[in-house]
Amino acid sequence: MVFLGGPDDREALAYATRMAEHPTIRLTVLRIIAVGEHSDNLTEKRLDMNAINDFRISTIDKKRIVYKEEGVTGAAGTTRVVTSLDTDDYELILVGRRHDSESPLVNGLAEWKEIEELGVIGDMLGSSDFKSKASVLVVQQQALVVEEMVESQRFIAKQLQ
């Protein structure tokens, strides 16, 4: 599972975690982090950290589950990490569909996207340039859930003012 952050990646992480409850499933979560960049969206950053922390706590004693972090500078670094995955080790790669286009991890990559429905990372993994036998599962959080979260964040922000 490739994790950059955002609602769809959190949904993919939850799905991957649930799949890994089966005793024959091995899971590697690769989190790609922007080095030296700071996000303006602290709410999203906090939600991402909570999701990762919950995942790590719930899987701490499971030898079949591996968590890795890779620091990159810019979208070129993200591309390098994703395309360098040793996909012979994987049968399935999970990714979130949507990412903040202003994020330094994907900024500018949308220009190269061939299939909109796959998202930036899914499109990269599904490209004929990417040599892999692994299947790619692109996850998108239900839009209604995202809208409800945004509305609740607005409500909380108003209450704090």
C-alpha positions, 0 to 999 in steps of 0.5 A, spaced: 500 500 500 502 506 498 500 512 502 501 519 501 496 522 505 488 524 504 482 521 505 482 516 499 489 514 502 486 513 509 480 509 506 486 505 502 490 504 509 483 502 512 482 497 507 489 494 507 489 493 514 482 489 514 485 485 509 491 484 513 487 481 518 487 474 514 493 470 517 496 468 510 496 476 507 503 480 508 502 487 508 507 493 506 505 500 507 510 505 504 508 512 506 511 517 502 513 524 506 515 530 503 522 532 506 522 540 508 515 541 505 510 544 510 502 543 509 498 548 510 492 543 511 493 541 519 487 538 519 488 533 513 495 532 516 492 530 523 488 525 520 493 522 516 498 522 522 492 519 526 490 514 521 498 512 521 498 511 528 492 507 529 495 502 523 502 502 527 499 501 534 494 495 531 499 491 527 505 492 532 506 485 534 504 482 527 511 480 523 507 479 516 506 487 516 511 492 515 511 499 515 516 503 511 517 511 510 521 514 504 522 521 504 522 525 498 523 532 495 518 534 490 513 530 485 520 527 481 522 524 488 515 520 489 515 518 481 522 515 483 520 511 489 513 509 486 517 506 479 522 503 483 518 498 487 520 491 487 513 489 484 515 482 484 514 481 491 507 484 491 501 481 488 496 487 489 498 494 490 493 499 493 493 506 492 488 512 494 485 515 488 485 523 489 491 527 492 491 534 493 494 537 487 498 542 490 501 537 495 509 537 493 508 530 493 504 530 486 504 537 484 505 537 476 504 530 475 497 530 473 499 533 467 502 526 465 496 522 467 493 518 462 487 515 465 483 520 470 479 515 474 485 512 476 488 518 480 496 520 479 499 514 483 494 509 480 495 511 473 503 511 474 502 504 476 497 502 471 502 505 465 505 500 460 512 503 462 511 500 469 513 493 469 509 489 474 505 483 474 501 486 480 494 488 480 493 495 482 486 497 486 485 504 486 480 506 492 476 512 493 472 514 499 465 515 499 464 522 497 458 523 502 463 521 507 468 527 505 463 532 504 460 530 512 467 531 514 468 538 511 462 540 514 463 538 521 470 541 520 467 548 518 462 547 524 468 546 529 471 552 526 465 556 527 465 554 534 472 556 536 471 563 533 
